[in-house]
Amino acid sequence: MPDLPAPQDATEAALFSECWDAVLSYADLCTAGSTAAAQLAREAFAHGIRAVREAEASTVRGTGRRSSRLPRIPLLLAAVRTTAADWEDIGQGHRLDPDLRLWLHSDKAARYTGPPLSRPIALRGLRDLQQADAELLWLAEAESLPLPLVARRLGLDPATAADELAQVRRLFRDRCHRNHLDSPMDAECRSYARLLDAVTRSPAADTPDDLSRHLAVCVQCAEAASCLRLHGGGLPVALTGGIIGWGGLAYLERPRRAAEARLGPGRPDGPGADGAPAGASDRARVVRNRLMVAAVLVSGIALAVSLTQFGGAEKGSAARPDADRRAVADPDPYPPEGPGAAPPASAPGAASTDAHEPSADGRAPGRSATGPHSDPDPDPEPQGSTSATASPPRTTAPAEPAVCHATYDLGNQWPDGFQATLTVTTAEPLESWRVAFTFRDGQRVTQMWDARASQQGSRVTATPADYNKRVPAGGKLAFGFLASWTGENSPPTDVTLNGRSCASG
């Protein structure tokens, strides 16, 4: 195992401190254990630092022309991927993540070592920027560092850093557009290239249906779209996916995972690197524990109140606490939407088989529909009898025909992400719309076009842009998105349009 190279000066020592955490984080994603992660990080860091020194030395000895290379952190992350590929070649692949090993033998990995014009557009675009501009873009977008901290690291004026970042983002977009036009592509992709440039310049631009369908099936053009569309928050995904390839989305999630696991004190920058005091983690843990205790107490009080309200000393209330406990401990975060969402009533004349079992509407046997205490007789009715005060049995209304139909198209899928399109046909004219659906396997939407996305838990909601709010009767609305997944990637369920259930298929 090679030792880490010794810093040559104070500037390089600061570089080591800034970059080591990122290298170790990505190495941890790429390996199957902490020991392998540490070794992979050390080897990759040593190779990457040598590459940085050689590039800087060649620039000094030459004519002053900047060598085309990546910024320091992405260069070191690429060294992790390259070192992992070397491990696979020399028989050490069993120490790597199984999904990474599959990726290393795929055409996706071959793009990074293939012809320059076939390499990812984000990689080529970042290389084409001036070194300081590329550093600014990566630190602010991919590393998600606060802009004042980025300005301090790069020696920029904090008052003008935001304007400089906006200008660099536009420069990066222009470089990516030029590289997309230079890439080898078929006639269909070529016909959409300039249209893609036009519709990604403004969030209010109208995206034709044929272009949306093309982006759903063409990986190369979808990759270009993510680099050209500066609005919508997809630029960090485009950068990490284009620079490091496998595990880009997981790399972006590492600050959140580190905060949840309380890894902050182990960072090379020290506990207060992000501006938090050294004891912030401990105080946060104490506050979180107190909140958890308070939540348990509130749940217990709610349970006791429900038991008192719906049971008291009645013999038929023995089953009621279980129902209340389910309602407190496992609430349904997504209540039924649309007509017919209420639970069906029990069949007319059906008799209870157990005096202690609740009826179909959740009340104890023999309880009046007017309230939990409206029955003057505190004892439940005998089995098979009916209460004189009970309301007449309800009948289930016939199901209404679906007012919409949803079609889900999985355009492309890779080890940690996928691209899909959801098309909804409406039977009624719409002045505006809101489509919601549920991902059961923990998928997370990272970017959406032709709609605005929000996600709470497993429930995703899409609302229209200004240009596609109105839909005629019998018309279709469609939007595409990028999302992450792990384990399983089943299609979405419970699709609704403006709160009303849609048929799927």
C-alpha positions as CSV (number, residue, x, y, z in Angstrom):
1,M,0.0,0.0,0.0
2,P,1.6,3.3,-1.0
3,D,2.0,6.1,1.5
4,L,0.4,9.4,0.8
5,P,2.8,11.9,-0.9
6,A,4.2,14.6,1.4
7,P,2.9,18.1,0.6
8,Q,5.5,20.2,-1.1
9,D,4.3,23.5,0.2
10,A,1.4,25.2,2.1
11,T,-0.8,25.4,-1.0
12,E,-0.4,21.7,-1.6
13,A,-1.1,20.9,2.0
14,A,-4.4,22.8,1.7
15,L,-5.1,20.8,-1.4
16,F,-4.6,17.5,0.5
17,S,-6.9,18.7,3.2
18,E,-9.7,19.7,0.8
19,C,-9.5,16.7,-1.5
20,W,-8.9,13.7,0.8
21,D,-12.4,13.6,2.2
22,A,-13.9,13.5,-1.3
23,V,-11.5,10.8,-2.5
24,L,-12.2,8.6,0.6
25,S,-15.9,9.1,0.3
26,Y,-16.0,7.9,-3.4
27,A,-13.6,5.1,-2.6
28,D,-16.0,3.9,0.1
29,L,-18.8,3.8,-2.6
30,C,-16.5,1.7,-4.9
31,T,-15.4,-1.0,-2.5
32,A,-17.0,-3.7,-0.4
33,G,-15.4,-2.8,3.0
34,S,-13.7,0.0,4.9
35,T,-10.2,-1.6,4.7
36,A,-10.4,-1.8,0.9
37,A,-11.8,1.7,0.8
38,A,-8.8,3.1,2.6
39,Q,-6.4,1.3,0.4
40,L,-8.1,2.3,-2.8
41,A,-8.3,5.9,-1.6
42,R,-4.6,6.0,-0.8
43,E,-3.5,4.5,-4.1
44,A,-5.8,6.7,-6.1
45,F,-4.8,9.8,-4.2
46,A,-1.1,9.1,-4.8
47,H,-1.6,8.6,-8.5
48,G,-3.8,11.7,-8.8
49,I,-1.4,14.0,-6.9
50,R,1.4,12.9,-9.3
51,A,-0.9,13.7,-12.2
52,V,-1.7,17.2,-10.8
53,R,2.1,17.9,-10.2
54,E,3.0,16.8,-13.8
55,A,0.3,18.9,-15.3
56,E,1.3,22.0,-13.4
57,A,4.9,21.5,-14.1
58,S,4.3,21.1,-17.9
59,T,2.4,24.4,-17.8
60,V,5.3,26.2,-16.1
61,R,7.9,24.8,-18.5
62,G,5.9,25.3,-21.6
63,T,4.7,28.4,-23.3
64,G,2.2,29.2,-20.6
65,R,-0.7,27.6,-22.4
66,R,-3.0,25.8,-19.9
67,S,-2.9,22.1,-20.2
68,S,-6.4,20.5,-20.7
69,R,-7.1,18.8,-17.5
70,L,-9.8,18.5,-14.9
71,P,-10.0,20.5,-11.7
72,R,-8.2,18.9,-8.7
73,I,-11.1,17.1,-7.0
74,P,-12.7,15.6,-10.1
75,L,-9.2,14.6,-11.3
76,L,-8.6,12.7,-8.1
77,L,-12.1,11.1,-8.2
78,A,-11.4,9.9,-11.8
79,A,-8.2,8.5,-10.4
80,V,-10.3,6.4,-8.0
81,R,-12.3,5.0,-10.9
82,T,-9.1,4.3,-12.8
83,T,-7.4,2.6,-9.9
84,A,-10.6,0.4,-9.3
85,A,-10.3,-0.7,-13.0
86,D,-6.7,-1.6,-12.4
87,W,-7.7,-3.7,-9.4
88,E,-10.2,-5.5,-11.6
89,D,-7.5,-6.2,-14.1
90,I,-5.0,-7.7,-11.6
91,G,-7.5,-10.0,-9.9
92,Q,-8.5,-7.8,-7.0
93,G,-12.0,-7.2,-8.2
94,H,-13.5,-9.1,-5.3
95,R,-12.7,-6.1,-3.1
96,L,-14.9,-3.8,-5.3
97,D,-18.6,-3.2,-5.2
98,P,-20.4,-5.8,-7.4
99,D,-22.3,-3.2,-9.3
100,L,-19.1,-1.3,-10.0
101,R,-17.5,-4.4,-11.4
102,L,-20.4,-4.9,-13.8
103,W,-20.1,-1.3,-14.8
104,L,-16.4,-1.6,-15.5
105,H,-17.1,-4.3,-18.1
106,S,-19.9,-2.3,-19.8
107,D,-19.9,0.1,-22.7
108,K,-20.5,3.0,-20.3
109,A,-17.0,2.6,-18.7
110,A,-15.4,2.2,-22.2
111,R,-16.5,5.7,-23.1
112,Y,-14.0,7.2,-20.6
113,T,-11.1,5.5,-22.4
114,G,-12.4,5.5,-25.9
115,P,-12.1,8.2,-28.7
116,P,-12.2,11.7,-27.3
117,L,-15.3,12.8,-29.3
118,S,-17.3,9.8,-27.8
119,R,-16.5,10.7,-24.2
120,P,-19.2,12.2,-21.9
121,I,-20.2,15.7,-22.9
122,A,-19.9,17.0,-19.3
123,L,-16.3,15.7,-19.1
124,R,-15.3,17.5,-22.3
125,G,-17.1,20.7,-21.4
126,L,-15.4,20.9,-18.0
127,R,-12.0,20.3,-19.6
128,D,-12.6,23.2,-22.0
129,L,-13.0,25.7,-19.2
130,Q,-10.2,27.8,-17.7
131,Q,-8.9,26.1,-14.6
132,A,-10.2,28.7,-12.1
133,D,-13.7,28.6,-13.8
134,A,-13.8,24.8,-13.7
135,E,-12.8,24.8,-10.0
136,L,-15.6,27.3,-9.2
137,L,-18.2,25.3,-11.1
138,W,-17.3,22.0,-9.5
139,L,-17.0,23.3,-5.9
140,A,-20.3,25.2,-6.1
141,E,-22.4,22.6,-8.0
142,A,-21.0,19.1,-7.4
143,E,-19.6,19.6,-3.9
144,S,-22.5,21.9,-2.9
145,L,-20.2,24.1,-0.8
146,P,-21.6,27.5,0.3
147,L,-20.6,30.2,-2.2
148,P,-18.7,32.4,0.4
149,L,-16.6,29.4,1.3
150,V,-15.9,28.7,-2.4
151,A,-14.9,32.3,-2.9
152,R,-12.6,32.2,0.1
153,R,-10.9,29.0,-1.2
154,L,-10.4,30.4,-4.7
155,G,-9.5,33.9,-3.7
156,L,-12.6,35.5,-5.2
157,D,-14.5,38.5,-4.1
158,P,-17.5,37.2,-2.2
159,A,-19.6,40.1,-3.4
160,T,-19.2,39.1,-7.1
161,A,-18.9,35.3,-6.7
162,A,-22.6,34.7,-7.5
163,D,-22.3,36.7,-10.8
164,E,-19.1,34.9,-11.7
165,L,-20.7,31.5,-11.1
166,A,-23.7,32.4,-13.3
167,Q,-21.2,33.4,-16.1
168,V,-19.3,30.2,-15.7
169,R,-22.5,28.2,-15.9
170,R,-23.3,29.8,-19.2
171,L,-19.8,29.2,-20.5
172,F,-20.0,25.5,-19.5
173,R,-23.3,25.3,-21.3
174,D,-21.8,26.8,-24.5
175,R,-18.9,24.3,-24.3
176,C,-21.2,21.4,-23.9
177,H,-23.4,22.5,-26.8
178,R,-20.4,22.8,-29.1
179,N,-19.1,19.3,-27.9
180,H,-22.6,17.8,-28.6
181,L,-22.6,19.1,-32.1
182,D,-19.0,17.7,-32.6
183,S,-20.0,14.3,-31.3
184,P,-20.7,11.4,-33.8
185,M,-24.4,11.0,-34.0
186,D,-27.0,9.5,-36.4
187,A,-29.3,11.6,-38.6
188,E,-32.2,11.6,-36.1
189,C,-30.1,12.9,-33.3
190,R,-28.5,15.5,-35.6
191,S,-32.0,16.7,-36.6
192,Y,-32.9,17.4,-32.9
193,A,-29.5,18.9,-31.8
194,R,-30.3,22.6,-32.6
195,L,-33.9,22.2,-31.4
196,L,-32.6,20.8,-28.1
197,D,-30.3,23.8,-27.7
198,A,-33.3,26.1,-28.2
199,V,-35.7,24.5,-25.8
200,T,-33.2,24.1,-23.0
201,R,-32.2,27.8,-22.9
202,S,-35.4,28.9,-21.1
203,P,-37.6,27.2,-18.5
204,A,-40.6,28.5,-20.3
205,A,-39.7,27.1,-23.7
206,D,-42.2,24.7,-25.2
207,T,-40.8,21.2,-25.7
208,P,-42.4,19.4,-28.7
209,D,-43.8,16.0,-28.1
210,D,-41.5,14.3,-30.6
211,L,-38.4,15.7,-28.9
212,S,-39.7,14.5,-25.5
213,R,-40.2,11.0,-26.9
214,H,-36.7,11.1,-28.5
215,L,-35.1,12.1,-25.1
216,A,-36.9,9.2,-23.4
217,V,-35.1,6.7,-25.6
218,C,-31.8,8.3,-26.6
219,V,-29.1,8.3,-23.9
220,Q,-26.7,10.6,-25.7
221,C,-29.2,13.3,-26.3
222,A,-30.7,13.0,-22.8
223,E,-27.1,13.4,-21.4
224,A,-26.7,16.5,-23.6
225,A,-30.0,17.9,-22.3
226,S,-29.0,17.6,-18.7
227,C,-25.8,19.6,-19.5
228,L,-27.6,22.3,-21.5
229,R,-30.6,22.8,-19.1
230,L,-29.1,25.0,-16.4
231,H,-32.5,25.4,-14.6
232,G,-34.2,22.6,-12.7
233,G,-31.3,21.6,-10.5
234,G,-29.9,18.9,-12.8
235,L,-26.4,20.4,-13.3
236,P,-24.8,18.6,-10.3
237,V,-26.1,15.2,-11.6
238,A,-24.8,16.0,-15.1
239,L,-21.3,16.9,-13.7
240,T,-20.8,13.9,-11.4
241,G,-22.3,11.5,-14.0
242,G,-20.1,12.8,-16.7
243,I,-16.9,13.1,-14.7
244,I,-16.8,10.1,-12.4
245,G,-19.4,7.9,-14.1
246,W,-20.5,5.1,-11.8
247,G,-21.9,6.2,-8.4
248,G,-22.4,9.9,-9.3
249,L,-25.8,10.3,-7.6
250,A,-24.6,8.4,-4.5
251,Y,-21.5,10.7,-4.4
252,L,-23.8,13.8,-4.4
253,E,-25.7,12.3,-1.4
254,R,-22.7,11.8,0.7
255,P,-23.0,15.1,2.7
256,R,-26.5,14.1,3.8
257,R,-25.4,10.6,4.6
258,A,-22.4,11.9,6.6
259,A,-24.7,14.2,8.6
260,E,-27.1,11.4,9.4
261,A,-24.3,9.1,10.4
262,R,-22.5,11.9,12.3
263,L,-19.3,11.5,10.4
264,G,-18.5,15.2,10.7
265,P,-15.8,14.9,13.4
266,G,-13.7,12.6,11.2
267,R,-13.4,15.1,8.4
268,P,-9.8,16.3,7.6
269,D,-11.0,19.9,7.8
270,G,-12.0,19.3,11.4
271,P,-15.3,19.4,13.1
272,G,-15.9,23.0,12.4
273,A,-15.0,22.9,8.7
274,D,-18.6,23.7,7.6
275,G,-18.9,26.5,10.1
276,A,-20.4,24.4,12.9
277,P,-18.7,24.3,16.4
278,A,-16.9,21.2,17.6
279,G,-19.8,20.2,19.9
280,A,-22.5,20.8,17.3
281,S,-22.8,17.1,16.5
282,D,-23.3,16.1,20.2
283,R,-25.8,18.9,20.8
284,A,-27.7,17.9,17.7
285,R,-27.8,14.3,18.9
286,V,-29.2,15.3,22.3
287,V,-31.8,17.5,20.6
288,R,-32.8,14.7,18.3
289,N,-33.1,12.2,21.2
290,R,-35.3,14.6,23.1
291,L,-37.6,15.1,20.1
292,M,-37.9,11.4,19.8
293,V,-38.8,11.0,23.4
294,A,-41.4,13.8,23.1
295,A,-42.9,12.1,20.0
296,V,-43.2,8.9,21.9
297,L,-45.0,10.7,24.8
298,V,-47.4,12.5,22.4
299,S,-48.2,9.2,20.7
300,G,-48.8,7.6,24.1
301,I,-51.2,10.4,25.2
302,A,-53.0,10.2,21.9
303,L,-53.4,6.4,22.4
304,A,-54.7,6.8,25.9
305,V,-57.2,9.5,24.8
306,S,-58.5,7.2,22.0
307,L,-58.8,4.3,24.4
308,T,-60.8,6.4,26.9
309,Q,-63.0,7.8,24.2
310,F,-63.9,4.6,22.5
311,G,-63.8,2.0,25.1
312,G,-64.2,2.9,28.8
313,A,-65.6,0.0,30.7
314,E,-67.6,-1.5,27.7
315,K,-67.0,-5.2,27.1
316,G,-67.2,-4.8,23.4
317,S,-64.2,-2.4,23.2
318,A,-61.5,-5.0,23.6
319,A,-60.6,-4.9,19.9
320,R,-60.7,-1.1,19.7
321,P,-57.2,-0.3,21.2
322,D,-55.6,-2.4,18.4
323,A,-57.2,-0.3,15.8
324,D,-56.3,2.9,17.5
325,R,-52.7,1.7,18.0
326,R,-52.4,1.1,14.2
327,A,-53.7,4.6,13.5
328,V,-51.1,6.2,15.8
329,A,-48.1,4.1,15.0
330,D,-48.5,3.5,11.3
331,P,-50.5,6.3,9.8
332,D,-51.1,6.3,6.0
333,P,-49.2,9.3,4.7
334,Y,-51.2,9.3,1.5
335,P,-55.0,9.4,2.2
336,P,-57.3,8.1,-0.5
337,E,-57.9,10.7,-3.3
338,G,-60.9,11.3,-5.4
339,P,-64.4,9.9,-5.4
340,G,-65.0,6.4,-4.0
341,A,-62.0,6.7,-1.8
342,A,-63.9,6.0,1.5
343,P,-63.6,2.4,2.7
344,P,-66.7,0.3,1.7
345,A,-69.5,-0.4,4.2
346,S,-70.3,-3.8,5.4
347,A,-72.9,-5.9,3.5
348,P,-76.5,-5.3,4.6
349,G,-77.7,-7.7,7.3
350,A,-74.2,-9.2,7.9
351,A,-73.9,-10.4,11.5
352,S,-70.8,-10.2,13.6
353,T,-69.0,-13.5,14.3
354,D,-67.4,-12.3,17.4
355,A,-68.8,-10.0,20.1
356,H,-65.4,-8.5,20.5
357,E,-64.6,-7.8,16.8
358,P,-65.2,-4.3,15.4
359,S,-67.6,-3.8,12.6
360,A,-66.6,-3.0,9.1
361,D,-66.8,0.8,9.7
362,G,-64.4,0.6,12.7
363,R,-67.0,0.7,15.5
364,A,-67.6,-1.9,18.2
365,P,-70.5,-4.3,17.5
366,G,-73.9,-2.7,18.2
367,R,-72.6,0.8,18.3
368,S,-74.8,3.5,16.8
369,A,-73.7,5.5,13.8
370,T,-74.4,8.7,15.5
371,G,-71.3,8.6,17.8
372,P,-69.4,6.5,20.2
373,H,-71.6,7.3,23.2
374,S,-75.0,7.7,21.6
375,D,-76.1,4.2,22.4
376,P,-78.1,4.3,25.7
377,D,-77.4,0.7,26.4
378,P,-73.7,0.3,27.4
379,D,-73.8,-3.5,26.7
380,P,-73.3,-4.7,23.2
381,E,-76.2,-6.3,21.4
382,P,-76.3,-10.1,21.3
383,Q,-74.9,-11.8,18.3
384,G,-77.1,-11.8,15.3
385,S,-79.4,-9.0,16.6
386,T,-79.6,-5.4,15.3
387,S,-79.7,-2.2,17.4
388,A,-82.9,-0.3,17.3
389,T,-80.9,3.0,17.0
390,A,-78.5,1.8,14.3
391,S,-78.5,3.7,11.0
392,P,-79.7,1.8,7.9
393,P,-76.9,-0.1,6.2
394,R,-75.0,1.7,3.5
395,T,-74.6,0.4,0.0
396,T,-71.5,0.8,-2.0
397,A,-71.9,3.1,-5.0
398,P,-71.0,1.6,-8.4
399,A,-67.4,2.5,-9.3
400,E,-67.1,5.4,-11.7
401,P,-65.2,4.9,-14.9
402,A,-61.7,6.2,-14.8
403,V,-61.4,9.8,-16.0
404,C,-57.8,9.3,-17.1
405,H,-55.3,6.7,-18.2
406,A,-51.6,6.6,-17.3
407,T,-48.8,5.0,-19.3
408,Y,-45.3,4.6,-17.8
409,D,-42.3,4.2,-20.2
410,L,-38.9,3.2,-18.7
411,G,-36.6,4.7,-21.4
412,N,-33.3,3.7,-20.0
413,Q,-31.8,2.3,-16.8
414,W,-28.3,2.1,-15.3
415,P,-26.9,0.7,-12.0
416,D,-27.9,3.7,-9.9
417,G,-30.4,5.7,-12.0
418,F,-32.9,5.6,-14.8
419,Q,-34.9,7.8,-17.2
420,A,-38.6,7.5,-17.7
421,T,-41.7,9.2,-19.2
422,L,-45.2,9.3,-17.7
423,T,-48.1,10.0,-20.2
424,V,-51.6,10.7,-18.9
425,T,-54.6,10.8,-21.2
426,T,-57.6,12.8,-19.8
427,A,-61.2,12.3,-20.7
428,E,-62.1,15.8,-19.6
429,P,-60.6,19.2,-20.6
430,L,-58.2,20.6,-18.1
431,E,-57.3,24.2,-17.3
432,S,-54.4,23.0,-15.2
433,W,-53.3,19.6,-13.8
434,R,-51.5,17.9,-11.0
435,V,-50.3,14.3,-11.4
436,A,-49.2,12.3,-8.4
437,F,-47.8,8.8,-8.2
438,T,-46.0,6.6,-5.7
439,F,-42.6,4.8,-5.9
440,R,-42.7,1.8,-3.6
441,D,-39.0,1.0,-3.9
442,G,-37.5,4.3,-2.6
443,Q,-36.8,5.8,-6.0
444,R,-35.9,9.6,-5.8
445,V,-36.7,12.0,-8.7
446,T,-33.6,14.2,-9.4
447,Q,-34.7,16.1,-12.5
448,M,-37.9,16.5,-14.4
449,W,-38.8,18.3,-17.7
450,D,-42.1,19.5,-19.0
451,A,-43.3,19.7,-15.4
452,R,-42.2,20.8,-11.9
453,A,-41.5,18.0,-9.4
454,S,-41.8,17.7,-5.7
455,Q,-41.4,14.5,-3.6
456,Q,-42.4,13.7,-0.1
457,G,-41.4,10.2,1.0
458,S,-42.4,7.9,-1.8
459,R,-45.1,10.2,-3.2
460,V,-44.1,12.3,-6.2
461,T,-46.2,15.2,-7.5
462,A,-45.8,16.8,-10.9
463,T,-47.3,20.2,-11.8
464,P,-47.3,21.8,-15.2
465,A,-45.1,24.5,-16.7
466,D,-46.7,27.7,-17.9
467,Y,-46.9,26.4,-21.5
468,N,-48.6,23.1,-21.0
469,K,-51.3,23.7,-18.4
470,R,-54.3,23.4,-20.7
471,V,-55.2,19.9,-22.0
472,P,-58.3,19.3,-24.2
473,A,-60.7,16.4,-23.7
474,G,-59.1,13.3,-25.0
475,G,-55.7,15.0,-25.0
476,K,-52.4,13.8,-23.5
477,L,-50.0,15.4,-21.0
478,A,-46.5,13.9,-20.7
479,F,-43.4,14.6,-18.7
480,G,-40.0,12.9,-18.4
481,F,-37.6,12.6,-15.4
482,L,-34.4,11.2,-14.1
483,A,-34.4,9.3,-10.9
484,S,-32.1,7.2,-8.7
485,W,-32.9,3.7,-7.5
486,T,-31.3,0.8,-5.5
487,G,-32.4,-2.8,-5.2
488,E,-35.7,-2.8,-7.1
489,N,-37.1,-0.4,-9.6
490,S,-40.8,-1.2,-10.0
491,P,-43.1,1.1,-11.9
492,P,-45.0,3.8,-10.1
493,T,-48.4,3.0,-8.6
494,D,-51.5,5.0,-7.5
495,V,-51.4,7.5,-10.3
496,T,-53.9,10.3,-9.9
497,L,-54.8,13.3,-12.0
498,N,-56.1,16.2,-9.9
499,G,-56.8,13.9,-7.1
500,R,-58.7,11.3,-9.1
501,S,-57.4,7.8,-9.8
502,C,-56.2,6.9,-13.2
503,A,-56.2,3.5,-14.9
504,S,-52.8,2.2,-15.7
505,G,-51.4,0.0,-18.4
